[in-house]
Amino acid sequence: MEASFWIKAWDEGRTNFHLQNYHEKLLEYFPVLNPKAGQRVLVPLCGKTKDLIWLHGLKLQVHGVELYDHAVEAFFTENKLAPVKIREDKDFSHSTFENITISCGDFFKLNETATYDFVYDRAALVALPCEMKKDYAKIIKRSLKKGGKCLLIVYEYDQSLMEGPPFSVVSKEIHDLYEDQCTIKLMEEKRPSNEGPKLGALENLIQKIYILEKL
């Protein structure tokens, strides 16, 4: 999936994946991970999600990674977070307010090893076509500490009925991507209550919640 696809989606307002409130499954399942103040959480492809604010409230060190600079700017502006400190390196521009940092750039250039206690993936894996998922999962596994946990939210549906994103991610894919380094626990599988008109039109749509733990 080319960067231009997502930039055009933001520019044209095709961002139904952005929720106005905290994701209900984040509120329900992230506490199961037993987070402690000061621990680090990575939020890949974060957009301007308000979920960063909720994680900030847990006193975690919150690190979002987002491709599009306008989405990053919108997050801080819409949530009235200022002043924002900005620093740059060769791959990312890092915007920080208190314990929230959003790095703007190509997620696939993230080069951290065993630095995160948690990953929250609500809209990242489902945003990627098959050919990109393996490289994405490698970064997630590399970034998690031993014993680190990932809250993963995906959809399953008949891919022939709708062109992604969001893409269908079946159970076998999760195991193929992660079971070499993680335990995989399915926490919930049921039709989501409110995922917008595009997904809502799919009669066979199932949302699955997984917790992965780095071995």
Residue, then its C-alpha position, 0 to 999 in steps of 0.5 A: m500500500e503506497a503512502s500516497f493512498w493514505i495521504k489522499a484518504w486523509d486529504e479527501g476526508r475518507t477516514n471512517f477508521h478514525l473514531q470520535n471516542y476511545h475504542e471500547k475494546l481498548l478500554e475493556y482489554f488493555p487493563v487485562l495487560n496489567p500496565k504500570a506507570g512509566q511503561r512504554v506502549l507503541v501504537p503503529l499507524c496511529g493517525k489522530t486516534k484519541d486512544l493515545i489520550w486514554l493511554h496517556g491517562l494511564k501514565l504510560q510512555v506513549h509512542g505513536v507512529e504515523l505517516y502523514d504530518h497533517a494527521v499528527e498536527a490534527f491530533f495535538t490541535e484537536n486535543k488542545l495539547a501544547p506546547v509541542k516539542i519537535r525534534e527530527d532525525k533522518d527518518f522521523s519527525h518526533s512531536t512530543f507533549e508530556n508522555i505522548t510522542i508521535s513519530c511522523g514517517d515510514f513505520f517500516k523504518l522503525n528500528e527499536t529492539a526490545t524497548y516496548d512493554f506493550v503494542y496496541d494495534r487497532a488499525a495497523l495490521v488490517a490496513l496492510p495488504c498481504e505482501m506487507k504484513k510479514d515485514y510489519a510483524k517482524i518490526i512488532k516482534r523485534s520491538l517488544k520486550k520479552g514478556g511484552k504484550c500486544l493487544l491486537i484487533v482485527y476483522e474477518y470477512d469474505q474478502s471477495l465482497m469488499e476491497g480493503p482496507p481494512f483487510s480481512v485477517v484470518s486466524k491462520e495469518i495471525h499464527d503464521l505471523y506471530e507464533d514463532q515468537c509469541t503466544i497467541k490468545l483469542m479473547e473475543e470474536k463477534r460482530p462489532s456494534n459500530e464500525g461505519p457503513k463500509l464494514g457494517a454492510l458486510e453480513n459476515l463481519i467478525q471482529k476478533i480480539y487477540i492478546l499476544e505475548k513475546l516469548 
